[in-house]
Amino acid sequence: MAYEPSYAEQIRYKRLQDTAYQAGLDAATNLEAALALAGMVLPSLANDGPLGSRGFVRLGGCSVAVANQLAEVIAAGAHALQEHRR
């Protein structure tokens, strides 16, 4: 016989999924805003909905130029953080 989750378990899981969806949406929005500050856009950046009970952000594809620019911005930010911590 297959396991049937109780109503309370179903509600708990739904809440976890809703929280994960919101986390993914927030993360995608934050990344989109940060990229905009750097003058960049990832066209297929999106909240991809919950994966299990975790948020999931789809970054998708981009041109080589955007990938290189993103790598440059990330490296500059990482170096700035390292200098700040010293």
Summary of the structure (lengths in Angstrom):
residues: 86
radius of gyration: 18.2
end to end distance: 60.4
largest distance: 60.4
contacts: 201
relative contact order: 0.13
helix: 62%
strand: 7%
